[in-house]
């Protein structure tokens, strides 16, 4: 825990150092520019190089992921100043580390030659991550520059959707034959000299690259070297296909504590592997996407994006929210006469709506999580609905009674307290039912991401429903 904290503090310190050097550079250049002296241009050039040399040295000492963090934390003008100082041979690594939104701003600042040079430093699977953001002409040139094998691999990876295993798989694999001895396998590994990252097993194939099993490195180390691979290997390995969904693969990696797993085609021929770091990156991106979706954002947003870009990203669900707010206001308008006669209603009705929205969001969050984990399907939706209705009923009776007592003491009106209790109970029941149904219907009936806008929709329902229930009951029993 201390190491993580120290790393975080070190990263923040690096960011502050870069910001300080940028500010110093700009201040000194402004001062030199204002001075009237002989050989003004020469002095400016020397000062410019001296200031930037220190900043470049600091950037060179940082890991690509740390440079990416710094770029994401800087406004656009300063971000591009720092990006210009990054060594060309590190461009590709850093472009892979930054967020999609920031990557677009960096790519827009690079010409075709710079983009090609950056892309040529990357492996095929890394190119597949970067390729969708490249201009079409650059991507075409890149494909033409690859050998036939890597070109075929890249085109294959790009043919799969982003949420498929084929888009995430790695082509850097080590294979051995099943009919060799372990000592031969060890000599082969020594001849290779280095293993791909996250290698915990070797893939056993026949002469046609058909997968026969996997040989964990720990078995290779502890078994008799005279034994054959076929006697030691595991033939029940977890295997994926390129068409499998990344969500299912991520669950399998968690369930079976996998580090790597083979990816095979329809003929069981080995075509690649899936690694834990790629799966973790996918899980993180999906979690961030779900978080943004529940807030009504269409896509990841650069925090320093232009005003217009941010407005475009946010307007859709704001428009929907405006419509639902208007509906809620019309519901209130139906009971203007009641509110005029019992002014206390105006003070109490936001409580009913607010508690209902909070309860509904709790239910929605649990359902969205269950859908993401594959724990919810048609056979158990009814049970979930009954259970959440029970939770809503109990919470409504308990907290509705509390608010009913408070309303009685505030306004000395027994009927108002009873209306408050009844309205709270009914609205929490409504929140429970809609909290289950909204994400479930979006997922099963419309095949849409259940996280997208669920929070906005449940709040709209509980607001309008809460106002209608509370004011309706008040009109019936108080007037």
C-alpha positions in Angstrom: 0.0 0.0 0.0 2.9 2.3 0.8 4.5 1.6 -2.5 1.3 2.5 -4.4 1.0 5.7 -2.4 4.7 6.6 -3.1 4.2 5.9 -6.8 1.1 8.2 -6.8 3.0 11.0 -5.0 6.0 10.6 -7.4 3.6 10.9 -10.4 2.1 14.1 -9.0 5.5 15.4 -8.3 6.6 14.8 -11.9 3.5 16.5 -13.2 4.2 19.6 -11.0 7.8 19.6 -12.2 6.7 19.6 -15.8 4.2 22.4 -15.2 6.9 24.4 -13.4 9.4 24.0 -16.2 6.7 25.0 -18.8 5.8 28.1 -16.9 9.5 29.0 -16.4 10.1 28.5 -20.1 7.3 30.8 -21.1 8.3 33.4 -18.6 11.9 33.5 -19.6 11.0 33.6 -23.3 8.6 36.5 -22.7 11.3 38.5 -20.8 13.9 37.9 -23.5 11.5 38.8 -26.2 10.8 42.2 -24.5 14.5 43.0 -24.2 16.1 45.1 -26.9 19.6 43.8 -27.3 22.2 42.9 -30.0 21.7 39.5 -31.7 18.2 39.2 -30.3 17.3 36.1 -32.4 20.5 34.3 -31.4 19.9 34.9 -27.7 16.3 33.8 -28.0 17.3 30.6 -29.7 19.9 29.8 -27.0 17.5 30.5 -24.2 14.8 28.4 -25.9 17.1 25.4 -26.3 18.5 25.7 -22.7 15.0 25.8 -21.2 13.6 22.9 -23.2 16.6 20.7 -22.7 15.8 20.4 -19.0 12.2 19.6 -19.7 13.1 17.0 -22.3 15.5 15.4 -19.9 12.7 15.1 -17.3 10.3 13.5 -19.9 12.9 11.0 -21.1 13.3 9.7 -17.5 9.6 8.9 -17.2 7.7 5.7 -18.1 5.4 6.1 -21.2 2.4 5.6 -19.0 3.5 8.5 -16.7 4.1 10.7 -19.7 0.6 9.8 -20.9 -0.8 10.8 -17.5 1.0 14.2 -17.7 -0.3 14.8 -21.2 -3.9 14.1 -20.1 -3.5 16.6 -17.2 -2.4 19.5 -19.3 -4.4 22.0 -21.3 -4.2 21.6 -25.0 -1.5 24.3 -25.7 0.8 23.0 -23.0 0.0 19.4 -24.0 1.2 20.0 -27.5 4.4 21.8 -26.2 5.3 18.7 -24.2 4.3 16.3 -27.0 6.8 18.1 -29.3 9.6 17.3 -26.8 8.9 13.6 -26.6 11.5 11.6 -28.5 10.1 10.2 -31.8 10.9 6.6 -30.9 8.6 6.8 -27.9 5.6 8.3 -29.7 4.0 5.0 -30.4 4.2 3.7 -26.9 2.7 6.9 -25.4 -0.1 7.1 -28.0 -1.2 3.6 -26.8 -1.2 4.8 -23.2 -3.2 8.0 -23.4 -7.0 8.0 -23.5 -8.8 8.0 -26.8 -9.9 11.6 -26.6 -6.4 12.9 -25.8 -4.9 10.6 -28.5 -7.0 12.3 -31.1 -5.5 15.7 -30.2 -2.0 14.3 -30.4 -2.5 12.6 -33.7 -4.1 15.8 -35.1 -0.8 17.6 -34.3 1.3 15.0 -36.2 2.0 14.8 -39.9 1.8 11.5 -41.9 5.6 10.8 -41.7 5.5 11.2 -37.9 2.5 8.9 -37.6 4.1 6.2 -39.8 7.3 6.4 -37.8 5.4 6.0 -34.6 3.3 3.1 -35.9 6.3 1.2 -37.3 7.7 0.8 -33.8 4.7 -1.2 -32.5 3.8 -4.8 -32.6 0.9 -6.0 -34.7 -1.5 -6.3 -31.8 -0.6 -2.8 -30.6 -1.1 -1.5 -34.2 -4.6 -2.9 -34.0 -5.3 -0.6 -31.0 -3.9 2.4 -32.7 -5.1 1.9 -36.3 -8.8 3.0 -35.8 -7.5 6.5 -34.8 -5.1 6.9 -37.8 -6.1 8.9 -40.9 -7.1 6.5 -43.8 -4.2 7.5 -46.0 -1.7 6.8 -43.1 -3.4 3.5 -42.4 -3.2 2.5 -46.0 0.5 3.4 -46.2 1.1 1.4 -42.9 -0.6 -1.7 -44.3 1.5 -1.5 -47.5 4.7 -1.2 -45.4 4.0 -4.5 -43.5 5.1 -7.9 -44.7 2.3 -10.2 -45.8 2.1 -12.1 -42.5 1.8 -9.0 -40.3 -0.6 -7.3 -42.8 -2.9 -10.3 -42.7 -2.8 -10.3 -38.9 -3.5 -6.6 -38.6 -6.4 -6.9 -41.1 -7.8 -9.8 -39.2 -7.6 -7.9 -35.8 -9.3 -4.9 -37.4 -12.1 -7.0 -38.8 -13.4 -7.8 -35.3 -15.5 -5.5 -33.2 -13.9 -3.7 -30.2 -15.6 -6.0 -27.7 -14.5 -9.3 -29.3 -11.5 -11.4 -28.3 -10.1 -11.2 -31.8 -9.6 -7.4 -31.4 -7.7 -8.0 -28.1 -5.6 -11.0 -28.9 -1.8 -10.9 -29.1 0.2 -12.6 -31.8 3.5 -12.9 -29.9 3.3 -16.6 -28.9 5.7 -19.4 -28.2 4.8 -22.9 -29.5 6.4 -26.4 -29.1 5.6 -29.9 -30.4 4.1 -32.5 -28.1 6.5 -35.3 -29.2 9.7 -33.7 -27.9 11.4 -34.1 -24.5 11.4 -31.4 -21.9 15.1 -30.8 -22.2 14.7 -30.1 -25.9 12.0 -27.6 -25.0 14.3 -25.9 -22.5 17.1 -25.7 -25.1 14.7 -24.2 -27.5 13.7 -21.5 -25.0 17.3 -20.7 -24.3 18.0 -20.3 -28.0 15.1 -17.8 -28.2 16.7 -15.8 -25.5 13.6 -14.0 -24.2 9.9 -14.7 -23.7 7.0 -12.5 -24.5 5.6 -10.6 -21.5 3.2 -12.4 -19.3 4.3 -15.8 -20.5 3.3 -18.5 -17.9 2.7 -21.3 -20.4 3.9 -22.6 -23.7 1.3 -23.7 -26.4 1.6 -27.2 -27.6 0.7 -27.7 -31.3 1.1 -30.3 -34.0 2.7 -29.7 -37.4 -0.5 -28.0 -38.7 -0.6 -25.6 -35.7 -3.6 -27.4 -34.2 -3.6 -26.8 -30.5 -3.0 -30.0 -28.4 -2.6 -28.5 -25.0 -0.5 -26.1 -22.9 2.7 -26.6 -21.0 2.8 -24.4 -17.8 6.4 -23.2 -17.1 6.2 -24.5 -13.6 5.6 -28.1 -14.9 8.6 -27.6 -17.3 10.8 -26.7 -14.3 9.8 -29.3 -11.8 9.4 -32.4 -14.0 12.1 -34.9 -15.2 13.8 -33.4 -18.3 13.6 -36.8 -20.0 9.8 -36.8 -19.9 8.0 -35.9 -23.1 5.8 -32.8 -23.4 2.7 -34.9 -24.1 3.1 -36.6 -20.7 3.4 -33.3 -18.8 1.2 -30.9 -20.7 -2.4 -29.9 -19.7 -4.9 -30.8 -22.3 -7.9 -29.1 -20.6 -6.8 -25.5 -21.0 -9.3 -22.7 -21.2 -9.5 -21.8 -24.9 -11.1 -18.8 -26.6 -12.2 -18.1 -30.2 -11.8 -14.7 -31.9 -15.6 -14.2 -32.1 -16.0 -14.7 -28.3 -17.0 -11.5 -26.4 -14.4 -9.8 -24.4 -16.8 -9.7 -21.4 -17.0 -13.5 -21.3 -13.2 -13.7 -21.6 -12.8 -11.3 -18.8 -15.1 -13.3 -16.5 -13.1 -16.5 -17.4 -9.8 -14.8 -16.6 -11.2 -13.8 -13.2 -12.8 -17.2 -12.5 -9.8 -19.3 -13.4 -7.0 -16.9 -12.4 -5.6 -16.9 -15.9 -2.4 -15.1 -17.0 -2.6 -16.1 -20.6 -4.9 -18.2 -22.7 -4.8 -19.5 -26.3 -7.1 -18.2 -29.0 -8.0 -20.7 -31.8 -10.0 -20.6 -35.0 -12.9 -22.9 -36.0 -10.5 -25.7 -36.9 -8.7 -25.4 -33.5 -5.7 -23.9 -35.1 -3.7 -21.6 -32.8 -4.1 -18.0 -34.0 -3.0 -15.9 -31.0 -3.2 -15.5 -27.2 -5.1 -13.4 -24.7 -3.1 -11.9 -21.8 -4.1 -10.6 -18.4 -2.8 -7.1 -19.0 -5.0 -6.7 -22.1 -8.0 -8.1 -20.2 -7.4 -5.7 -17.3 -7.2 -2.7 -19.7 -10.5 -3.8 -21.3 -12.2 -4.1 -17.9 -10.9 -0.6 -16.9 -12.1 0.9 -20.1 -15.5 -0.7 -19.8 -15.9 0.4 -16.2 -15.1 4.0 -17.2 -17.5 3.8 -20.2 -20.3 2.5 -17.9 -19.6 5.3 -15.4 -19.8 7.9 -18.2 -22.9 6.3 -19.7 -24.8 6.3 -16.4 -24.1 10.0 -16.2 -25.5 10.5 -19.7 -22.2 11.1 -21.5 -21.9 9.6 -25.0 -18.2 9.0 -25.0 -15.0 9.6 -23.1 -14.3 13.3 -22.9 -11.0 15.1 -22.8 -11.3 17.4 -19.7 -9.6 20.2 -21.7 -11.6 19.7 -24.9 -13.2 22.7 -26.6 -16.5 24.0 -25.3 -18.3 22.9 -28.5 -16.9 19.4 -28.3 -18.0 19.0 -24.7 -21.4 20.4 -25.5 -21.8 17.9 -28.3 -20.9 15.1 -26.0 -23.3 16.1 -23.3 -26.4 17.5 -25.0 -28.3 14.2 -25.8 -29.2 13.2 -22.3 -29.5 16.8 -21.1 -32.2 17.2 -23.8 -33.9 14.0 -22.5 -33.6 15.3 -18.9 -35.2 18.6 -20.0 -38.2 16.7 -21.4 -38.6 14.6 -18.2 -38.2 17.7 -16.0 -41.0 19.4 -18.1 -43.2 16.3 -17.6 -42.6 16.5 -13.8 -43.4 20.2 -13.8 -46.7 19.5 -15.7 -47.5 16.9 -13.0 -47.0 19.5 -10.4 -49.1 21.9 -12.5 -52.1 19.5 -12.3 -52.2 20.0 -8.5 -51.6 23.8 -8.3 -54.9 24.2 -6.5 -54.0 21.7 -3.8 -50.6 23.3 -3.3 -52.2 26.7 -2.9 -54.5 25.4 -0.2 -51.9 23.3 1.7 -48.6 25.1 1.3 -46.8 22.4 3.3 -47.1 20.2 0.2 -44.6 22.3 -1.7 -42.0 21.8 1.0 -42.5 18.1 1.4 -42.9 16.8 -2.2 -39.2 17.1 -3.1 -38.4 14.7 -0.2 -40.6 12.0 -1.7 -39.2 12.4 -5.2 -35.6 12.6 -4.0 -35.6 9.5 -1.8 -37.4 7.6 -4.6 -34.6 8.6 -7.0 -31.9 7.5 -4.6 -33.5 4.2 -4.0 -34.1 3.6 -7.7 -30.5 4.3 -8.5 -29.4 1.8 -5.9 -31.5 -0.9 -7.4 -30.4 0.0 -11.0 -26.8 -0.1 -10.0 -27.2 -3.6 -8.6 -29.1 -4.8 -11.7 -26.6 -3.3 -14.1 -23.8 -5.1 -12.2 -25.7 -8.4 -12.3 -26.3 -8.1 -16.0 -22.6 -7.3 -16.6 -21.6 -10.4 -14.7 -24.1 -12.6 -16.5 -25.9 -13.4 -13.3 -29.3 -12.1 -14.5 -31.4 -13.8 -17.2 -35.1 -14.5 -17.9 -35.3 -17.3 -15.4 -34.5 -15.2 -12.3 -35.9 -11.7 -13.3 -39.2 -12.5 -11.5 -37.4 -13.5 -8.3 -35.3 -10.3 -8.5 -38.4 -8.2 -9.0 -40.1 -9.8 -6.0 -37.0 -9.3 -3.8 -36.5 -5.7 -4.8 -40.2 -5.0 -4.3 -39.9 -6.4 -0.8 -36.8 -4.1 -0.1 -38.8 -1.1 -1.4 -41.8 -1.9 0.7 -39.8 -2.3 3.9 -37.8 0.8 3.3 -40.9 2.7 2.4 -42.8 1.7 5.6 -39.8 2.4 7.8 -38.6 5.7 6.4 -42.1 6.8 5.3 -43.2 6.4 8.9 -40.2 8.5 10.1 -41.0 11.3 7.7 -44.7 11.0 8.5 -44.0 11.6 12.2 -41.7 14.5 11.3 -44.4 16.0 9.1 -47.0 15.6 11.9 -44.8 17.5 14.4 -43.9 20.2 11.9 -47.4 20.9 10.7 -49.6 19.4 13.5 -51.6 17.4 10.9 -52.2 13.7 11.3 -53.6 13.2 7.8 -50.5 14.9 6.3 -48.2 12.6 8.1 -50.2 9.5 6.9 -50.1 10.8 3.3 -46.4 11.3 3.6 -45.9 7.7 4.8 -48.2 6.3 2.1 -46.5 8.4 -0.7 -43.0 7.4 0.4 -43.9 3.7 0.4 -45.6 3.8 -3.0 -42.8 5.8 -4.6 -40.1 3.4 -3.2 -42.2 0.5 -4.6 -42.3 2.2 -8.0 -38.5 2.9 -7.8 -37.9 -0.8 -7.0 -40.0 -2.1 -10.0 -38.5 0.4 -12.5 -35.0 0.0 -11.1 -35.2 -3.7 -12.1 -37.2 -3.3 -15.3 -35.4 -0.3 -17.0 -31.9 -1.9 -17.3 -33.3 -5.4 -17.9 -35.6 -4.4 -20.7 -32.8 -2.3 -22.3 -30.5 -5.3 -22.2 -32.8 -8.2 -23.1 -35.4 -6.5 -25.4 -33.5 -3.8 -27.1 -29.9 -5.2 -26.9 -28.6 -1.9 -25.5 -26.0 -1.2 -22.8 -28.1 -1.2 -19.6 -25.8 1.4 -18.1 -26.6 4.0 -20.8 -28.9 6.6 -19.3 -30.4 4.3 -16.7 -29.7 6.8 -13.9 -31.4 9.6 -15.9 -34.4 7.5 -16.7 -35.0 6.1 -13.2 -34.7 9.6 -11.8 -37.2 10.9 -14.3 -39.7 8.2 -13.4 -39.4 8.5 -9.6 -39.6 12.3 -9.8 -42.7 12.4 -11.9 -44.2 9.4 -10.1 -43.3 10.7 -6.7 -44.9 14.1 -7.3 -48.1 12.5 -8.8 -48.4 10.0 -5.9 -47.9 12.5 -3.1 -50.0 15.3 -4.6 -52.7 12.9 -5.7 -53.0 11.4 -2.2 -52.9 14.8 -0.6 -55.7 16.0 -2.9 -57.8 13.0 -2.0 -57.3 12.8 1.7 -56.5 16.4 2.7 -58.9 18.3 0.5 
